[in-house]
């Protein structure tokens, strides 16, 4: 049987075939040039450390450079906004945390993007807790002593975090609500800036990430009072969790790799497959232990999408119940 098809019909069918299918890489040799991995934090932060570790592994796997580019500011908003606006061609990825994604979204629902829609999940990489640290000369040596001291001196103490709306900011707001204490928030642009002021004597209390703080805690330059993680970190097994000290809390801060919305499906799948190998390797897990990070089993993109939605709901509930705002 022969069917006659006009030239216009032929072009229409071709267009449908080209544009009606799922997104696929236009560059079949991807990556044929360097891939930028945006870290929405400053150099030397926990996110930056993990981003460089992951970028190195992907560079070896794909035989092409994966280069970390730091874009700090506004608790990750600057870097994430850049990613959302980037061309979705596979040459821009990002390594972000729950703080710079779901925590921001929970506290600022009018953001110019939606983390559940405008970035594509690729893989969960690791998890951690934030550390509440004080300087060696600070009177409190435990979380209980800290709460007692703050309760007896309302409004006396400042504390630092890596920005308005950061998980450190929300964690302290939550603790203040639970314990009936009052401290003044000093937001910083990056975690290394917090360390500078802690060591320079301009700040006594802060929330910091659990990876970059390890050398300072182990050397005695800082004293850690608690971790917000669901379990104790491998590099600091002596540091108790919030829950263990009478303040039930169960939300790990995760690290994940994402891409701009519209990034071709086969690129997402290729990166996710390589990250699955990385996560399963003993070398990677040993390195996470050294960095005091918690390991996760591989989660495919669809499962990471569920994690984002579930954690967004958790933080929205925490913000609402504790009347937390940026004001």
C-alpha positions in Angstrom: 0.0 0.0 0.0 1.4 3.4 -1.0 0.5 6.6 0.8 1.1 10.0 -0.8 2.4 12.6 1.6 2.7 16.3 0.7 5.9 18.2 1.4 4.1 20.2 4.1 2.9 17.1 5.8 6.3 15.7 5.6 7.8 18.8 7.3 5.1 18.6 10.0 5.9 15.0 10.8 9.6 15.8 10.9 9.0 18.7 13.3 6.9 16.5 15.5 9.6 13.9 15.6 12.3 16.5 16.5 10.4 18.6 19.0 7.8 16.2 20.4 10.3 13.7 21.9 11.8 13.9 25.3 14.8 16.3 25.7 18.0 14.8 24.4 21.5 16.2 24.2 22.0 18.3 21.1 25.7 17.7 21.5 26.2 14.0 21.1 29.8 14.4 22.2 28.9 15.9 25.5 30.9 17.0 27.3 33.0 18.5 24.5 34.1 21.4 26.6 34.5 22.3 30.3 31.5 21.9 32.6 31.0 24.5 35.3 29.8 23.3 38.7 28.4 26.3 40.5 28.9 26.3 44.3 26.7 29.1 45.7 29.1 29.6 48.6 32.5 31.0 49.2 35.8 29.0 48.7 36.6 26.9 51.8 33.1 26.3 52.9 31.7 22.7 53.3 29.7 23.0 50.0 32.9 24.2 48.2 34.9 21.2 49.6 32.3 18.7 48.5 31.8 20.4 45.1 35.5 20.1 44.4 35.6 16.5 45.4 32.7 15.7 43.1 34.0 17.8 40.2 37.3 15.9 40.4 35.5 12.5 40.2 33.4 13.7 37.2 36.4 15.1 35.4 38.0 11.6 35.5 34.8 9.8 34.6 34.0 12.0 31.5 37.6 12.9 30.5 36.7 16.5 30.5 37.2 19.3 33.0 34.5 20.0 35.6 35.4 23.3 37.1 34.0 24.6 40.4 32.9 28.3 40.2 32.0 30.0 43.5 29.1 32.4 43.5 28.4 33.2 47.1 25.8 35.6 48.5 22.4 35.8 50.2 22.6 32.2 51.6 23.0 30.7 48.1 20.4 32.8 46.4 22.9 34.5 44.1 24.4 31.3 42.9 21.2 29.5 42.5 19.5 32.3 40.7 22.5 32.2 38.2 21.9 28.5 37.7 18.2 28.9 37.1 18.9 31.5 34.4 21.7 29.5 32.8 21.3 27.8 29.4 20.2 24.2 30.0 22.8 22.5 27.8 24.6 20.4 30.3 27.5 22.8 30.7 26.2 24.3 34.0 25.6 22.1 37.0 25.4 23.1 40.6 26.1 21.5 44.0 23.7 22.9 46.6 22.5 22.2 50.1 19.1 22.0 51.6 19.9 25.3 53.2 20.3 27.1 49.9 17.2 25.4 48.4 14.4 24.2 50.5 15.2 26.3 53.6 15.3 29.5 51.5 12.1 28.6 49.8 10.3 27.8 53.1 11.3 31.2 54.6 10.9 33.2 51.3 8.0 31.8 49.3 8.1 34.8 46.9 11.6 33.9 45.5 11.8 34.4 41.7 12.1 30.7 41.2 10.7 27.4 42.7 13.3 24.9 43.8 10.8 22.1 43.2 10.3 23.1 39.5 13.2 25.2 38.2 16.2 23.0 38.9 16.5 19.3 37.9 17.6 16.8 40.5 20.5 14.6 39.5 21.8 12.9 42.7 22.0 13.2 46.4 25.7 13.3 47.4 25.9 13.4 51.2 24.4 14.8 54.3 25.5 16.5 57.5 24.4 18.6 60.4 25.3 22.2 61.2 27.5 22.8 64.3 26.8 25.3 67.0 30.3 26.5 68.0 31.7 28.9 70.5 35.1 30.4 71.2 37.4 28.7 73.8 36.8 31.5 76.2 33.1 31.4 76.1 31.7 30.4 79.5 29.4 27.5 78.3 30.9 24.1 77.6 27.7 22.2 76.8 24.4 23.0 75.1 22.6 23.0 78.5 25.1 25.5 79.9 24.7 27.6 76.8 20.9 27.7 77.1 21.2 28.5 80.9 23.6 31.4 80.2 21.6 32.8 77.3 18.4 32.5 79.4 20.0 34.5 82.2 21.3 37.2 79.8 18.5 37.9 77.2 19.7 39.8 74.2 23.3 39.9 75.4 24.9 37.6 72.9 25.4 37.8 69.2 25.6 34.7 66.9 26.7 34.3 63.4 25.4 32.3 60.5 26.1 32.2 56.7 23.2 34.5 55.9 19.6 35.5 56.4 17.4 32.5 55.9 20.3 30.0 56.2 19.7 26.8 58.1 22.0 28.2 60.8 19.6 31.2 61.1 16.6 29.0 61.3 18.2 26.5 63.7 18.9 29.2 66.2 15.5 30.8 65.7 14.0 27.3 66.4 16.3 26.8 69.5 15.4 30.2 70.9 11.7 29.4 70.5 12.1 26.0 72.1 14.4 27.1 75.0 13.1 30.6 75.7 16.3 32.4 74.9 17.1 35.5 72.9 20.3 36.1 70.8 21.0 38.7 68.1 21.7 37.4 64.6 24.7 38.6 62.7 24.5 37.3 59.0 27.7 36.7 57.0 28.2 36.2 53.4 30.4 33.1 53.8 31.4 30.6 56.5 35.2 31.5 56.3 34.2 35.1 57.2 32.6 33.7 60.3 35.8 31.8 61.2 37.8 35.0 60.8 35.6 36.9 63.3 35.5 34.0 65.7 39.3 33.8 65.7 39.6 37.5 65.8 37.5 37.9 68.9 34.7 39.9 67.2 32.2 37.0 67.5 31.7 34.4 70.2 28.9 32.1 69.0 28.1 30.8 65.5 26.5 28.1 63.4 28.9 26.6 60.9 29.0 23.7 58.6 30.2 20.3 59.8 33.0 19.8 57.3 35.0 23.0 57.2 34.8 23.4 61.0 36.6 20.1 61.8 40.2 21.3 61.9 39.3 24.3 64.1 37.3 22.1 66.5 40.0 19.4 66.7 42.7 22.0 67.3 40.8 23.6 70.1 40.3 26.9 68.3 36.6 26.4 68.5 34.3 24.4 70.9 31.3 22.6 69.4 28.2 22.3 71.6 25.9 20.3 69.4 25.1 19.1 65.9 21.7 19.3 64.2 22.3 16.0 62.3 20.1 13.0 63.0 23.2 11.1 64.2 26.7 11.9 65.4 29.3 12.6 62.7 32.0 10.1 62.0 34.8 12.6 62.6 33.4 13.9 65.9 31.7 10.9 67.6 31.9 12.7 70.9 29.6 15.6 69.8 26.0 14.9 70.8 23.0 15.8 68.6 20.2 18.2 69.4 17.9 15.2 70.1 20.3 13.6 72.5 20.4 16.8 74.5 16.7 17.2 74.9 15.7 19.1 71.8 14.2 16.6 69.3 15.2 17.5 65.8 15.4 15.2 62.8 16.4 16.9 59.5 19.8 16.3 58.0 21.3 19.0 55.8 21.9 17.3 52.5 24.2 18.0 49.5 22.8 17.4 46.0 23.8 17.9 42.4 21.2 19.7 40.2 21.0 21.2 36.8 18.9 24.0 35.2 15.4 23.1 34.2 15.3 21.8 30.6 18.7 20.1 30.8 18.6 17.1 28.4 17.4 13.9 30.0 20.3 11.9 28.7 22.9 14.3 30.3 21.1 14.1 33.6 21.0 10.3 33.4 24.7 10.1 32.5 25.8 12.3 35.3 23.6 10.5 37.8 25.0 7.1 36.7 28.6 8.3 37.3 27.7 9.8 40.6 26.1 6.4 41.6 29.6 4.8 41.1 31.3 7.6 43.1 28.9 7.3 46.0 29.4 3.5 46.2 33.2 3.7 46.2 35.1 3.1 49.5 37.4 6.0 48.6 34.5 8.4 48.5 32.9 7.1 51.7 36.3 7.3 53.5 36.7 10.9 52.4 33.2 11.7 53.7 34.1 10.2 57.1 37.2 12.4 57.2 35.0 15.5 56.5 32.5 14.4 59.2 29.7 13.9 56.6 27.0 11.3 56.6 26.8 8.9 53.7 23.6 8.1 51.8 22.9 5.2 49.5 22.4 6.3 45.9 19.1 8.1 45.2 18.0 8.4 41.6 16.7 11.8 40.4 13.1 10.9 41.0 13.8 10.1 44.6 15.8 13.2 45.1 12.8 15.2 43.8 10.7 13.6 46.6 13.4 14.5 49.2 13.2 18.1 48.1 9.4 18.2 48.3 9.3 16.5 51.7 12.0 18.7 53.2 10.3 21.8 51.9 7.2 20.8 53.7 9.2 20.1 56.9 10.9 23.5 56.9 7.7 25.4 56.0 6.1 23.8 59.0 9.0 24.7 61.3 8.9 28.3 60.1 5.2 28.6 60.6 5.0 26.9 64.0 7.9 28.9 65.4 6.9 32.2 63.8 10.2 32.7 62.1 10.7 35.5 59.6 13.5 37.6 58.1 12.2 40.7 59.9 
